[in-house]
Amino acid sequence: MASRRNKASEACGSPYDDVLQAVGEDIDRQANDVLAAIQAGASPQELLWHAALLTRSLEDFTMLNIGRGRARGQTWDQLGAPLRVSGERLRKKWPIGMITRRLDAYRAARAARQAGPPHVSPAVPSQRRPPTEDADKDSDTATAAPDADTAHFAAQTPPQQLASALSFLQRRTGKPLRQTAADTGISPSHLSRLLAGTRRPSWPVAKNLVTACDGDPFEVRRLWENAHRPAIPLPAPTPPAANPPADPEQARIQLRDAIRGLYLAANRPDLGRIRAATANSLTISNIECVLAGPHLMGWSVTSRLVFALGGRPADLRPLWHTATRTDPTPPQPPTPQLQLMAEAFG
């Protein structure tokens, strides 16, 4: 009986499924806001404000999955195991009645955000923007929205970054899709799906497409690798985007190409716009130096540029560390490479 009930529940979905992605998007956006605030030199009060928002969203995520798990027939002990708490303790902390009320409150808050001005959860300060040390001054100045040209470029998923880069290269050629498809050796419909990001190309196809569009395959290679990287099942930690090479010179070249790939995925914006996206913390000369390579800048400069271009600085930090290593090191045994999906190679 219980088995049939569980299967029926899974077939129909649960009342929690519709907001799972929404909560995940909240967490992703708020995590980016935290890094942006750090890059902008935010005060401790402002960073704590961001922490309160992120903490609330993480609690919503925990609550949501507990409710989903119970709806699918999982026991409290099973749900408590990943959190390293007993089932009884979890049940007392998150009774189903509380989960239902919090889910309703989340839906109402999200509907209010979509219908009107930005809404902030009552669990955190009610300012529409984080409080600053100048909050006691003119309120219009304290809550003014940042200019669009000064915001960092929107973060994209790895598949989106790859599609954006390929789409930019194809548009830049001025050729019709049919001609580009013929030059690449694929059908126009398949090319259209690749450029829209609904399909991911194998490396031979991606390389042929980049070459047909007069692009540099080395700039796109890391975007392609990240787009094809398989998900790692929990509780294994997520690995870095790629294992850095042992040779510092090769690491410098790969770091340059990776940042150029992000620049390409952002549609090669004007350097002045990139400078504005870093809140003018970098100069045009800094940006040119990093993009031109293989000259190296400090991690503070490099990470600010990576973040401004919509990338994840943590993905490139191991590569930067290898690139800046000058002391000789003894040869190390080869590190097992993270395997990409075999079909990605064609």
N, C-alpha and C positions, 0 to 999 in steps of 0.2 A: 504493500500500500504506500509506504513512505517513498519507495523507489519510483512508483508511478507518479506520485505527487511531485517529486524532485524533477523528473523528466518533463512533466507538463509545465512546471515553473520555468525551466530553462528554455523550453520551446516558445513560451509566450513572452519571455523576457521578464525583467523585474521592474518595479517602479523606480529603481535607482539607475537603470541603464542610461536613461535619457540625459542625465546630468553628469555622467562620469567624464566625458570628454570636456565638458564645460569647466569642471573643477580642475582638470589637468591643464587646460589652457590658462586658467587663472594663475596656477602655480608657475607655469612657464613664464608668463608675462611678469609676475611679481619678482621672480628670481632675476630676470633681466633688469628690472627696475632697481633691484638691490645693487647689482654690479654697476649700473649707470650712476647711481648715487655715490658709490665709492669712488668711481673714476672722476666724478665732479667735485670731490672733496667735501661731501656732506658732513654735517655735524652729527655727533652721537645721538642727539634727540631725533634727527631725521632718520638715521639708520634704525633706531629702535622702533620708529613708526613703521618703517618697512618690515621690520622683523615681526611686529604685531600682525600685520596683514598676512604675511606669509605663514605665520604660525596658525592663524585662523583657517587659512585655506588647506593647510596640511591636516588639521583636525577634521575639516569637512571631508577630505579625501579618505581619512581613516574611517570616519563614521560611515561614509558612503559604502565602502567595501565591506564593512562589518554587516551592514544591512543587506547588501547583495549576497554575501556569503550565507547569512541565515535564510534568506529567501530561496537559496539553492540547496538548502538542507545540510549545510556544513555545521558541525558542532562548535560550541564556544571554545573548546580546547583546540580544535583545528585552527580556528581564527586567531587564537591567542598565541600560537606557536611562533609565527613570524615576528610578533611583537615582544616575544619573550615574557609573556605574562600568563598567568593561569586563566583557564576559561571562566572560572568563578569571578575572578577579579575583573576580567573584561566585561562580563555580563552586568556586574554592579556599576561599572563606570559608564557603559553604553547600553542601557536598557532600550528595548525596541521602541518604547513610547517616546523616549528622548530623541532617538534617531529620526523617527517620523516627524516630530515637531521641528527638528533642525533642518531636515530636508525641505519641509514646507517653507520655512523661513528663507532658506537659500533660494528656492524657486521664486519667492516673492521679491527678494532683493534683486535677483537677476532680471526679472520682468521690469522692475522699476528702473534699472540701469538702461534697459533697452528702450523704455518708453520716455525717458526724460533725462535730466542732467545726471552726471556720474554719481553713483551711490556708494557709500562706504559703510561697511558693516558696523552696527552699533557697538561691537566689541572693541573697536579701536577708535582713536580720535576722529572727530567728525569733519575735519578739514578735507576739502576736495583735493588738496595737494599736501605733501608732508610738511609739518611745521618747520620753520626755520628760526634762527636766532633773531631774525628781524620781524617775527610774526606780530610783534606789538606795534609795528609801523602801519602805514596805510594798507588796509586789507586788500584793496584792489591790486596793489603791487605784490603782496605776499601770495595771492592765489592766481595770478595771471598764468595762463597756459604758455608753455614754451613755444617759440616759433617753430614751425614745421621744418624749416631749413636747418635748425640747430639740433634736431633729434637724431639719434643714431639710426642707421638704416635698419629696417625691420628684420628681426631674426627670422630665419627660415629653417625648415627642416633640411637635412642633407639632400633628399630627393628634390626638394624645391630649389635648392641652390644650384644643383646640377642642371635642372630644367631651365632655370633663369639664365645661366651662363650659355647654354646651347641656343636658347631662343635669341639672346642678344647677338651672338655671332651670326645666326642665320639672318636676322633683320638687317644687320650691318651690311651684308652682301648686296641687298637690294634685289636678290633673285626671287622668282616665284617659288613656292614650296615644291612644285612638281620638278623644277629644274634641280633644286637642292637634293630632293629625294633621288633623282636619277644619278646625280653625281656621287651620292652616298651608297647607292645600290639597294635602296629599300623602297617600299611603297609610300606614296604621299600620305595615306591614312596613318601608317605606322609612324612616319615622321611627325605628323601632327600630334599624335599621342605622346611622343617623346618630348616635344617642345612644350606641351601642356603639363607635363609631369605626371600623367596618368600611367605611363609605362617607363621602365628604366632600361636603357640600352646595355647590351653587352659591350665590353671594352673595344673589340674590333669595330663595332658600329659607331660607338662614340668617337673613337679616334678618326675614323673615316669622315664622320660628320664635321668634326673640328677642322680637319685638314681641308675638306671641301669648302669650308667657310673662311679659309685663310687664318685660322687660329693656331694657337700653340698647344699641342696635346699635353705637354708637361704641366701647363696651368690648370688643365681640366682633370688630370689624372687623380689628384687627391679628392676632388669633389666627387668623382665617380666612385672611388673606393669607399668614401663615407656613405654615399647613397646606397651602396650594395652591402654595407656591413650588417651582418645578421644580428638580431636581437639576442642578448645574453640572458638566459633564464635566471631568475632569482634563485637562491641568494648570492650567486656569483657576482663579483663586482664588475661594473662596466669597464672595459679596457680603454686605453687611450685610442684616439682615432687611427693611429698607426705606430708601429714600433720604429723609433728613430734609427737612422743608420749609425754605425760606429764611427765613421769618419766625419770629423767636424766640417770639412769642406763640403762633403755631400749633404750634410744636414743644413748648411747655410743655403745651398742651392734649393733644397726641398722646401725650406722655410720660405724663401722668396717666392717659389712657384705656388705654394699653398696660399700665401697672402695675395698674390696676383689672381689666383682663382677666386678668392672672395671678392676682390675688386671687380673681376669679370662678372660674377654672379650679381653684384650690385649695379650692373650695367655701366661700368667704368665711369662713375660720376666725376664731375669737375673736382680738382684737388681742393679748391676753396670750399666746396660743399662738404668734403670730408673733414676739413679743418673745423668747420662749424659744427659738424656732428660730434667732434671731440670736445665741444665747448671751448674751442680755441686753445686747448691745452697743448696741441701739437702745432708746429709750424709747417708751412708748405715744404720747407727744406727737409724736415723730419720725414714727412710722408713720401716725398720723392726718394729719399735715401732708402727707406724700407722697401718701396716698390721696385726700385732699380736694382738693389742688391748687387752682389752678395754681401754688401756692407751690412754690419749689424748695429742695431741700436739697443739701448737698454730694454729690459723687460717691461718697464713702465710704459715706454713709448710704444713698443711692439704690441703689448696687450691692449692699449687704448685704441690703436688703429684696428686691430682685429675685431674688437668689440664694436667699434663705430661702423664697421663694414658688415655687421650682422653675424660675425663668427663667434666661436666659443674659445676664449683665450686658453682655457684649461686643456683643450685638445692639442694646442701647438706648443705648450710650455715644455714638454719633454724634448721636442725637436730643437727649441731655442737653447735649452740647457746643453744639449750635445753640440750645437753649433758654436757655443761660446766657450767650450772646453779647449784649453790650450795645453794643459799638462799631458804628457804622454801617459797612456794607460796600457797595461798588458792586454793582449788579445783575450776576449771573453768567448766562452762557448756560445754558439748561435742560439738566439732566443726563438722559441717556437712562434712562428708568425700566426696571427689570427686569420683563420681561413675564411675567405669570401665564398659566397655561394658559387658552386661550380658552374651553374648555368649562366652566370654573369659574364663568363669569358667566351661564351658562344660555342 
